[in-house]
Amino acid sequence: MLDAIKNRCSVRKYKPEQIKDEELNTILEAARMAPSGKNDRKAKIYVFQNPEKMEELGNVFRDAALAGHAEGIPAAMASIMKRKTYHFCFHAPTFLLVTYEKDNYNALANTACLLENAMLAATELSIGSCYLNMGRRCAKDEGLQNFLKQFGYTDAEEVTGGLALGYPEGELVRNKKTEGNDIVWIR
């Protein structure tokens, strides 16, 4: 497990081939086994693999962000999103969109645990991943909510995170940074 933690890195360039169902099921199983506050397990994972639907989702994200309906989008990111080459999940063939019941105090922490488990499982399977917050930033956008309703999304849930998945294209660049996340010992 420690090897997966040390070797995990954000991948932003993917091969076009789809990951195998067996691998995806392993990743999803790991995600579903993640700890959650009060063990409530209220997350819902939408698994996007249909290229047309992923393109539509990317357009919804772009429209929301450029209309000012996305929280905390830096100006540099908004500029990138205007380019025709922009793709919200770096052309990964699989995208997991996580939702949680609205107003659940633990929703973001639980989503982070779920996606971390998925990323570690993906790393062990030599599958690249990248944690993406565009869905979270656009969670209150009516266009996103309406788009997701075709897949069973309800007004009782809210987007809390996302994860790109696919086979990495090229060599992985791992962040060697080990400083930060200070430790304060109280003995």
Secondary structure as UniProt FT lines:
FT   HELIX           2..7
FT   HELIX           21..32
FT   HELIX           37..39
FT   STRAND          44..48
FT   HELIX           51..66
FT   TURN            67..68
FT   TURN            71..72
FT   HELIX           75..81
FT   TURN            84..85
FT   TURN            88..91
FT   STRAND          94..101
FT   TURN            102..103
FT   TURN            105..106
FT   HELIX           107..124
FT   TURN            125..126
FT   STRAND          128..132
FT   HELIX           134..137
FT   TURN            138..140
FT   HELIX           142..149
FT   TURN            150..152
FT   TURN            155..156
FT   STRAND          157..166
//
